[in-house]
């Protein structure tokens, strides 16, 4: 079922109208192009994986426990990317920053420490978080 779904995609109408998040406005209900959610969310299917978040270290970035991350292993992480990383054989999701050229993993919750690599610690970036799925 998974590969079949990937081949078919998920095309649905994309309304030309914009939705106001402030004051309401009249709608015109015009349907424009279709939007393929799979193509939008997973542009590189062979290098993309999904992972469910446990914990609250990234809540300041809008990532909450129970959310599903879409992670692209082919994307090159840049300064301030949110990444899935392996630190000393344990997975974590954090913001990647460089301090004096040294990769550092920063949580988005002040209750958690910044991970600064020291000595024999190992860091592997598994992929860049490209989208976060959560229910309102």
Backbone as CSV, one residue per row, in Angstrom:
resi,resn,N_x,N_y,N_z,CA_x,CA_y,CA_z,C_x,C_y,C_z
1,UNK,0.822,-1.199,0.000,0.000,0.000,0.000,0.863,1.259,0.000
2,UNK,1.965,1.277,0.741,2.836,2.444,0.800,3.356,2.858,-0.565
3,UNK,4.050,1.972,-1.314,4.573,2.378,-2.613,3.480,2.787,-3.595
4,UNK,2.330,2.111,-3.555,1.220,2.472,-4.427,0.766,3.893,-4.121
5,UNK,0.658,4.221,-2.834,0.255,5.567,-2.430,1.272,6.591,-2.919
6,UNK,2.547,6.270,-2.824,3.577,7.200,-3.281,3.474,7.445,-4.779
7,UNK,3.138,6.403,-5.539,3.030,6.565,-6.983,1.813,7.396,-7.361
8,UNK,0.700,7.192,-6.678,-0.530,7.902,-7.017,-0.519,9.338,-6.517
9,UNK,0.094,9.581,-5.382,0.077,10.918,-4.806,-1.269,11.216,-4.183
10,UNK,-1.479,12.457,-3.845,-2.714,12.867,-3.196,-3.082,14.245,-3.733
11,UNK,-3.755,14.261,-4.886,-4.165,15.521,-5.498,-5.523,15.933,-4.973
12,UNK,-5.616,17.173,-4.531,-6.870,17.740,-4.065,-6.948,19.176,-4.573
13,UNK,-8.169,19.729,-4.676,-8.307,21.105,-5.153,-7.619,22.093,-4.213
14,UNK,-7.007,23.111,-4.813,-6.407,24.205,-4.058,-7.230,25.444,-4.375
15,UNK,-7.942,25.958,-3.382,-8.797,27.116,-3.597,-7.949,28.363,-3.799
16,UNK,-8.351,29.188,-4.771,-7.638,30.436,-5.024,-7.840,31.434,-3.896
17,UNK,-8.952,31.301,-3.167,-9.227,32.212,-2.062,-8.205,32.012,-0.960
18,UNK,-7.861,33.079,-0.299,-6.977,33.009,0.856,-7.848,33.002,2.113
19,UNK,-7.386,32.356,3.149,-8.119,32.296,4.412,-7.534,33.329,5.357
20,UNK,-8.365,34.223,5.849,-7.922,35.257,6.776,-7.736,34.677,8.174
21,UNK,-6.604,34.962,8.770,-6.378,34.555,10.152,-6.679,35.727,11.081
22,UNK,-7.025,36.870,10.527,-7.375,38.051,11.313,-8.860,38.317,11.170
23,UNK,-9.220,39.436,10.529,-10.618,39.770,10.327,-11.179,38.984,9.147
24,UNK,-12.401,38.472,9.277,-13.000,37.695,8.182,-13.194,38.556,6.934
25,UNK,-13.141,37.884,5.770,-13.405,38.580,4.511,-14.342,37.716,3.676
26,UNK,-15.041,38.315,2.718,-15.927,37.518,1.861,-15.116,36.488,1.076
27,UNK,-15.738,35.354,0.779,-15.053,34.320,0.007,-15.643,34.258,-1.384
28,UNK,-14.833,33.805,-2.330,-15.343,33.674,-3.693,-15.400,32.223,-4.136
29,UNK,-14.950,31.289,-3.313,-15.075,29.852,-3.552,-14.568,29.397,-4.919
30,UNK,-13.584,30.057,-5.478,-13.054,29.628,-6.764,-11.961,28.598,-6.560
31,UNK,-12.081,27.507,-7.319,-11.071,26.463,-7.257,-10.023,26.750,-8.314
32,UNK,-8.760,26.757,-7.890,-7.658,26.973,-8.824,-7.052,25.641,-9.204
33,UNK,-5.741,25.584,-9.200,-5.030,24.350,-9.520,-5.238,23.317,-8.424
34,UNK,-4.787,22.099,-8.718,-4.800,21.089,-7.664,-3.441,21.105,-6.979
35,UNK,-3.416,20.585,-5.785,-2.195,20.523,-4.996,-1.949,19.078,-4.626
36,UNK,-0.780,18.571,-4.958,-0.408,17.214,-4.594,0.381,17.302,-3.297
37,UNK,-0.258,16.926,-2.193,0.391,17.019,-0.886,1.658,16.190,-0.809
38,UNK,1.642,15.040,-1.421,2.817,14.180,-1.361,4.011,14.839,-2.051
39,UNK,3.785,15.440,-3.211,4.878,16.119,-3.909,5.375,17.326,-3.120
40,UNK,4.466,18.017,-2.431,4.849,19.172,-1.626,5.656,18.751,-0.401
41,UNK,5.154,17.751,0.319,5.769,17.356,1.587,6.962,16.431,1.424
42,UNK,6.992,15.668,0.328,8.054,14.667,0.140,8.637,14.800,-1.271
43,UNK,9.433,15.842,-1.521,10.003,15.993,-2.858,11.077,14.954,-3.183
44,UNK,11.658,14.330,-2.172,12.699,13.309,-2.366,12.283,12.023,-1.651
45,UNK,11.340,11.259,-2.213,10.794,10.091,-1.506,11.836,9.052,-1.113
46,UNK,12.879,8.880,-1.914,13.867,7.847,-1.599,14.765,8.208,-0.426
47,UNK,14.771,9.471,-0.033,15.629,9.878,1.080,14.838,10.512,2.220
48,UNK,13.528,10.286,2.233,12.665,10.890,3.245,12.127,9.832,4.190
49,UNK,12.070,10.187,5.474,11.436,9.308,6.450,10.602,10.148,7.406
50,UNK,9.746,9.470,8.150,8.865,10.111,9.120,9.241,9.596,10.502
51,UNK,9.101,10.459,11.489,9.385,10.048,12.860,8.446,10.803,13.798
52,UNK,7.946,10.093,14.802,7.049,10.709,15.780,7.875,11.283,16.928
53,UNK,7.528,12.484,17.349,8.241,13.185,18.415,7.736,12.723,19.777
54,UNK,8.673,12.524,20.693,8.352,12.259,22.094,9.125,13.289,22.906
55,UNK,8.441,14.053,23.714,9.103,15.052,24.542,8.778,16.467,24.102
56,UNK,9.275,17.436,24.882,8.910,18.833,24.652,10.108,19.769,24.473
57,UNK,11.257,19.233,24.104,12.453,20.082,23.993,12.403,21.047,22.810
58,UNK,11.472,20.846,21.881,11.408,21.709,20.697,10.100,22.490,20.605
59,UNK,9.393,22.624,21.727,8.089,23.283,21.685,8.179,24.744,21.238
60,UNK,9.279,25.418,21.493,9.447,26.800,21.047,9.507,26.937,19.532
61,UNK,9.788,25.844,18.847,9.809,25.826,17.377,8.489,25.304,16.822
62,UNK,7.505,25.098,17.706,6.208,24.588,17.253,6.182,23.094,17.049
63,UNK,7.120,22.373,17.656,7.180,20.914,17.559,6.820,20.349,18.922
64,UNK,5.747,19.556,18.957,5.216,19.055,20.221,5.220,17.533,20.253
65,UNK,5.174,16.991,21.457,5.122,15.541,21.629,3.919,14.989,20.870
66,UNK,4.134,13.951,20.087,3.075,13.359,19.273,3.091,13.834,17.828
67,UNK,3.770,14.949,17.547,3.871,15.433,16.169,4.666,14.446,15.321
68,UNK,4.437,14.502,14.029,5.198,13.677,13.091,6.096,14.606,12.285
69,UNK,7.383,14.278,12.261,8.340,15.054,11.490,8.560,14.394,10.143
70,UNK,8.638,15.201,9.101,9.060,14.725,7.789,10.516,15.157,7.659
71,UNK,11.384,14.173,7.476,12.824,14.409,7.512,13.442,13.982,6.185
72,UNK,14.208,14.885,5.588,14.848,14.617,4.301,16.342,14.415,4.527
73,UNK,16.810,13.215,4.242,18.229,12.903,4.427,19.093,13.478,3.318
74,UNK,18.485,13.880,2.194,19.279,14.431,1.093,19.488,15.939,1.229
75,UNK,18.747,16.582,2.122,18.907,18.025,2.319,20.154,18.307,3.145
76,UNK,20.912,19.280,2.718,22.120,19.657,3.448,21.727,20.609,4.575
77,UNK,22.088,20.280,5.813,21.741,21.187,6.913,22.541,22.482,6.825
78,UNK,21.878,23.571,7.113,22.534,24.872,7.169,22.345,25.433,8.576
79,UNK,23.028,26.510,8.855,22.913,27.164,10.160,21.447,27.375,10.520
80,UNK,21.055,26.933,11.694,19.712,27.067,12.285,18.690,26.077,11.725
81,UNK,19.124,25.116,10.924,18.216,24.046,10.491,17.774,23.249,11.710
82,UNK,16.565,22.732,11.649,16.138,21.758,12.657,16.471,20.400,12.074
83,UNK,17.223,19.622,12.836,17.746,18.360,12.328,17.408,17.205,13.259
84,UNK,17.379,16.015,12.671,17.381,14.783,13.453,18.834,14.343,13.464
85,UNK,19.361,14.172,14.669,20.775,13.850,14.819,20.941,12.643,15.730
86,UNK,22.087,12.009,15.593,22.470,10.924,16.494,23.671,11.429,17.288
87,UNK,23.491,11.487,18.602,24.563,11.902,19.496,24.854,10.735,20.419
88,UNK,26.068,10.212,20.329,26.452,9.062,21.163,25.430,7.934,21.074
89,UNK,25.028,7.621,19.846,24.127,6.507,19.524,22.681,6.721,19.978
90,UNK,22.302,7.960,20.285,20.918,8.271,20.650,20.371,9.339,19.709
91,UNK,19.118,9.127,19.242,18.476,10.086,18.347,17.932,11.273,19.130
92,UNK,17.982,12.442,18.490,17.388,13.643,19.062,17.000,14.576,17.921
93,UNK,16.073,15.482,18.195,15.740,16.535,17.235,16.064,17.860,17.916
94,UNK,16.873,18.673,17.233,17.312,19.953,17.792,17.626,20.913,16.649
95,UNK,17.849,22.182,17.023,18.284,23.187,16.058,19.807,23.141,15.980
96,UNK,20.329,23.121,14.754,21.772,23.053,14.537,22.344,24.462,14.409
97,UNK,23.298,24.780,15.268,24.031,26.043,15.152,25.518,25.717,15.249
98,UNK,26.321,26.660,14.831,27.771,26.470,14.907,28.346,27.516,15.849
99,UNK,29.060,27.049,16.857,29.742,27.938,17.790,31.237,27.764,17.574
100,UNK,31.876,28.798,17.043,33.308,28.727,16.710,33.605,27.555,15.781
101,UNK,32.693,27.314,14.830,32.883,26.251,13.856,32.517,24.863,14.348
102,UNK,32.100,24.749,15.602,31.748,23.445,16.175,30.234,23.273,16.133
103,UNK,29.733,22.163,15.538,28.283,21.950,15.511,27.738,21.787,16.926
104,UNK,26.647,22.503,17.188,26.007,22.501,18.498,24.519,22.293,18.284
105,UNK,23.901,21.482,19.133,22.472,21.196,19.027,21.739,21.943,20.133
106,UNK,20.816,22.809,19.718,20.147,23.698,20.655,18.667,23.334,20.752
107,UNK,18.163,23.100,21.972,16.730,22.850,22.144,15.959,24.164,22.037
108,UNK,14.668,24.070,21.837,13.793,25.243,21.803,12.916,25.255,23.054
109,UNK,13.519,24.868,24.167,12.864,24.863,25.473,13.985,25.046,26.491
110,UNK,13.922,26.117,27.256,15.013,26.452,28.180,15.187,25.443,29.311
111,UNK,14.270,24.492,29.445,14.408,23.449,30.468,15.440,22.394,30.074
112,UNK,15.909,22.451,28.828,16.844,21.442,28.325,18.189,22.086,28.009
113,UNK,19.268,21.327,28.187,20.597,21.889,27.918,20.945,21.855,26.428
114,UNK,21.794,22.779,26.048,22.391,22.760,24.714,23.397,21.621,24.668
115,UNK,23.455,20.934,23.540,24.400,19.821,23.392,25.621,20.337,22.638
116,UNK,26.711,20.474,23.370,27.992,20.893,22.789,28.898,19.676,22.772
117,UNK,29.371,19.326,21.614,30.213,18.137,21.507,31.557,18.377,22.170
118,UNK,31.946,17.399,22.964,33.217,17.501,23.681,33.934,16.168,23.605
119,UNK,35.227,16.227,23.451,36.050,15.021,23.504,35.646,13.964,22.506
120,UNK,35.266,12.810,23.027,34.976,11.635,22.206,33.521,11.557,21.736
121,UNK,32.703,12.547,22.051,31.303,12.496,21.643,31.195,12.491,20.121
122,UNK,30.235,11.722,19.634,30.031,11.599,18.194,28.704,12.222,17.796
123,UNK,28.700,12.909,16.660,27.495,13.522,16.120,27.341,13.103,14.672
124,UNK,26.143,12.638,14.334,25.808,12.355,12.940,24.468,13.010,12.647
125,UNK,24.417,13.846,11.625,23.155,14.459,11.211,22.452,13.465,10.302
126,UNK,21.278,12.998,10.731,20.523,12.016,9.953,19.687,12.667,8.877
127,UNK,19.253,13.876,9.114,18.446,14.547,8.111,17.925,15.872,8.622
128,UNK,17.364,16.643,7.698,16.812,17.954,7.997,15.296,17.839,8.074
129,UNK,14.724,18.400,9.129,13.265,18.417,9.265,12.727,19.422,8.251
130,UNK,11.868,18.935,7.356,11.312,19.806,6.321,9.876,20.224,6.624
131,UNK,9.137,19.369,7.323,7.764,19.688,7.716,7.448,19.038,9.046
132,UNK,6.501,19.650,9.760,6.001,19.120,11.026,4.497,18.951,10.875
133,UNK,3.999,17.759,11.156,2.560,17.499,11.085,2.019,17.373,12.500
134,UNK,1.032,18.200,12.814,0.353,18.027,14.097,-1.089,18.489,13.993
135,UNK,-1.891,17.904,14.861,-3.304,18.268,14.893,-3.475,19.518,15.743
136,UNK,-4.384,20.374,15.352,-4.633,21.582,16.166,-5.293,21.230,17.483
